[in-house]
């Protein structure tokens, strides 16, 4: 099981990669508009971005049961 600080560090790293890759995808989209066709690299970057967002969702979900247990009030 991943403890809270490791989960937070992993989430921070994934967020950093998402921001960086999003900027690269935007640059690739601008080049595609100039060239008139999508590049294979842009397609791969978009797939990687999707996978990073999925990983972020999974990492975030690891902390949810702890939060739910604390907020039930029973």
Residue, then its C-alpha position, 0 to 999 in steps of 0.5 A: x500500500x502506498x502511504x500518503x506522502x508517497x501517494x502525494x509525491x507520485x501525484x505531483x510527478x504525474x501532474x508535472x508530466x501532464x503539464x509538460x506533455x500537454x504543452x508539447x501536444x499543443x505545439x504539435x497541434x500547431x505544427x499539424x495545422x501548418x503541415x495539414x496532417x497529424x503527425x505520428x508523434x502527436x498521436x503517441x503523445x496524446x495516448x501517453x497523456x491519456x495514460x497519465x490522466x488515468x494514472x492520476x485518477x488511480x493514484x487519487x482513488x487510493x486516498x478516497x477510502x481514508x477520506x470517506x471513512x473520516x467523513x461518514x460521522x457514524 
